[in-house]
Amino acid sequence: MGFVRYGRGVAHDAPASVETSVEVRRSRRRTATVSAYRDGDRTIVAIPARFSRAQEQEWVAKMLARLEHKERRRRPSDDELVARARDLSERYLAGAARPTSVRWSANQGRRWGSCTLVDGSIRISTRLQGMPSWVLDYVLLHELAHLLHPGHGPEFWRLLEGYPRTDRARGFLEGVSFVQDEPPGADV
């Protein structure tokens, strides 16, 4: 496999003073591709053994940037959630759902999201961070639909018919719930 070298890098969402280790793995079997992934506090970057030190540094920097970009996309800020909710409301609900706030919440229990009709606020479970964007979009759209129809009656489900991945997202969340030992069919 070659040798393993450890370096230091800055974690994607940590303060600049907090560092995480970067492990570079050189492989003789790897001829052209470079890959990177997070493993706890470490970032593993796999490169071909033939790469020079300059190529190694270049590719480690590229792969760290790609990982950060990918993670940022999967973990939008509260402001990005608001913008995403507005966009989903425009695209699928003719702009009729207008929440007063949309933010991440760590205290959702077994729910994926919640909507408070009294003040028009939406809370999205932090357990959704890192899940595919189409799953997050479904949960946001589900909660937006509650601003227009509080229950889960036929009118409510008609609002979600326009979103092409509703069934897929519901199945994904049911699978995650099953794995996490939650009862199937738990409300979003």
Disulfide bonds with the S-S distance in Angstrom:
none
